[in-house]
Amino acid sequence: MRRIVLALAVAALASLSLATPAAACPTCFDPQVSLQTPDGRPWSDGKPVTVVVSAQRPEAVALPPTGLVVVMRTDGDRTKCLEVPLKLVRSDGAGATYAGIFYPFRAAAYDGKLRLGDETSDISFDVRRLAATAPVAPQADLPVGTVEEPDAFAIPADVGRVAALGAALLFLGIGVLLYRRTAPVPA
């Protein structure tokens, strides 16, 4: 019994000593994501938005010339992954600003992954909270992300659970009918 307790204590101490805090990452960027309209006007359906990523970097890390945003969810629902390439539009000694054009399906919250150099981090942005501001760079100079329409038919998550329960009851009913049909009738 003592050996088990000792082994658990050693494993717990080892896992604590091997855990490194996120702030100790020597090559990590600290990205902030915001949205702009390319023309400085309020956003409307079918119009693009400019995804602007402001990244602070440690002194020893070189700034990559490009980046990538991969949009993976819309309002929490999975969607086809959409890539938005980013271009370095401004830099100073401590940070950089990247931008790329994204065509949202609708006014919604989007989230996914951001890749700058070898670093990948989670991001999220909401088109409903977009405020009209001056563009960070001319639209013609920015890379444009993939333009895809969402699938025409999608079962909402709450309806999907009811459909799964209905399918399970249907298969159970068919199983009961087949069992009654093949069971011998007592004489």
Secondary structure, 3 states (H helix, E strand, C coil): CHHHHHHHHHHHHHHHHHCCCHHHCCCCCEEEEEEECCCCCCCCCCCCEEEEEEEECCCCCCCCCEEEEEEEEECCEEEEEEEEEEEEEEECCCEEEEEEEECCCCCCEEEEEEEECCEEEEEEEEHHHCCCCCCCCCHHHCCECCCCCCCCCCCCHHHHHHHHHHHHHHHHHHHHHHHHHHCCCCC
